[in-house]
Amino acid sequence: MANLVEIRGLNVRFTGERTVYAVNDLSFSLGEGEVLGLLGESGSGKSVTLRALMRLLPKKRTRISGSINVLGRDVLA
């Protein structure tokens, strides 16, 4: 079974007056029929991770590295 979503080594940084390290080296994969729950404290990067997956982060101040593949397609390319 192929992975529907595969995230490898995701890092998200916000730049400006200072750099905020929002997500550090996140990796997971999700296959067909699987469900993933993201749990964590406020400010731990849950929403930033999902916004990176959907390409909804501001382009000017955001630095994303790693890979995000959805249905085999690189969404960061």
C-alpha positions as CSV (number, residue, x, y, z in Angstrom):
1,M,0.0,0.0,0.0
2,A,1.4,3.4,-1.0
3,N,1.5,6.3,1.4
4,L,-1.1,9.0,0.8
5,V,0.9,11.6,2.8
6,E,4.6,11.4,3.5
7,I,6.5,14.1,5.5
8,R,10.2,13.7,5.9
9,G,12.5,16.0,7.9
10,L,10.1,18.9,7.9
11,N,11.5,22.1,9.3
12,V,9.5,25.4,9.4
13,R,11.1,28.7,10.4
14,F,9.5,32.2,10.6
15,T,11.9,35.1,10.0
16,G,11.7,38.7,10.9
17,E,13.2,40.6,13.8
18,R,14.0,37.2,15.2
19,T,13.8,33.7,13.9
20,V,11.1,31.4,15.3
21,Y,11.7,27.6,14.9
22,A,8.1,26.4,14.7
23,V,8.7,22.8,13.5
24,N,11.9,20.8,13.8
25,D,12.7,17.6,11.9
26,L,9.1,16.1,11.8
27,S,8.6,12.9,9.9
28,F,5.5,10.7,9.4
29,S,3.6,8.9,6.8
30,L,-0.1,8.2,6.4
31,G,-1.5,5.3,4.4
32,E,-5.0,4.8,3.0
33,G,-7.6,4.3,5.7
34,E,-5.2,5.5,8.4
35,V,-5.9,8.3,10.8
36,L,-3.4,10.6,12.5
37,G,-3.9,12.8,15.5
38,L,-1.5,15.5,16.4
39,L,-1.4,16.3,20.1
40,G,0.8,18.8,21.9
41,E,1.0,21.9,24.0
42,S,0.0,25.3,22.7
43,G,2.7,26.5,20.4
44,S,4.1,23.1,19.7
45,G,3.7,23.3,15.9
46,K,0.5,21.4,15.2
47,S,-1.3,24.1,13.2
48,V,2.0,25.1,11.4
49,T,2.5,21.5,10.3
50,L,-0.9,21.3,8.7
51,R,-0.6,24.8,7.2
52,A,2.7,23.7,5.6
53,L,1.0,20.6,4.2
54,M,-1.7,22.8,2.6
55,R,0.8,25.6,1.5
56,L,-1.1,28.2,3.6
57,L,1.9,29.8,5.3
58,P,3.1,33.3,4.3
59,K,5.8,33.0,1.6
60,K,7.8,36.1,2.5
61,R,8.7,35.2,6.1
62,T,8.5,31.4,6.1
63,R,11.4,29.0,5.4
64,I,10.4,25.4,4.8
65,S,12.8,22.5,4.3
66,G,12.3,18.8,4.1
67,S,9.8,17.0,1.9
68,I,6.0,16.8,1.8
69,N,4.5,14.3,-0.6
70,V,0.8,13.9,-1.1
71,L,-0.3,11.1,-3.4
72,G,3.4,10.9,-4.6
73,R,3.5,14.6,-5.6
74,D,5.9,17.0,-3.9
75,V,3.8,19.9,-2.6
76,L,6.8,22.0,-1.8
77,A,8.1,22.0,-5.4
